[in-house]
């Protein structure tokens, strides 16, 4: 399968190596002379030192017989133009664009780019997995910082789900006092049963926060990170 | 008319002044606020520092409901992206992109964006000056010859039928 890769940055470089290793016929277009030479020194004479945005140069690279054009430069507008030119001017069946600004994803799809690769979104997703999403929200400090007003979101997996306040083992100096369910706030009563989606306002001594986290949210921040 | 111009170079600033003097409401956007020095001190329009290829910033600048959009930066591809945002996301009826690469200019006219190609314009002007035959396609703005890519011709047809039925 003949593939044209446009953009010889890190993404383009490693993509090219992988595709070559997989046995594909390939040309890498990189407009910067120094970068182009550097890559061809490393992986051979498959580098065309040309701007892939120029119709003339895409033609030179054989875009009309390419099965795939992958535009992976660091500039979204360049990647869009490469894909649109490939698709509409050279009838390339499959175009792939790297999209650096996640907000451009919808537009690019709408404009006919077949596949979108969003490194920004992928990095965000990976990082978010490592950061516990449900945290105690610090709303205010009281009594010169000894006490804190906190909000806990009761999520799936919280040990508090389905329990009455009395069944929750809270440390001294910690009290749950307001429940926000839907749009309404109500006091936490003995007969209250906590549900997924509830928000609970608590006042806690600063040193009880870890235990409060364990009871209302589940893991503690350090356990989640580990 | 409410007009938006992206890129306050000589062409952008010149068009902004011209439109404003003719009584139109003009907003001009550039990433570099020093570019606004090209505008006269009494320029009555709005000059906003911002990125014309960012839909959020275009929205905040009030592009929704504008009548015309001109992408006149020095970057062909930036102009192409900005123009397509204006046409597709903001549904601006009159969109022109300055595209200096003749191949790209022709390709995008076919994709529904009116284009202005400085290269063809100048080559034609000089050729005519030297007594060579003129290139009629090089004059002025090349109108869009195809539909916006996001709208397939077939779907466009259906949309017309549907709105006709409602009326």
Interface residues (C-beta under 8 A of the other chain):
Chain A: X53 X54 X55 X56 X75 X76 X77 X78 X80 X81 X84 X85 X88 X89 X101 X103 X104 X107 X110 X111 X112
Chain B: X53 X54 X55 X56 X75 X76 X77 X78 X80 X81 X84 X85 X88 X89 X101 X103 X104 X107 X108 X110 X111 X149 X150
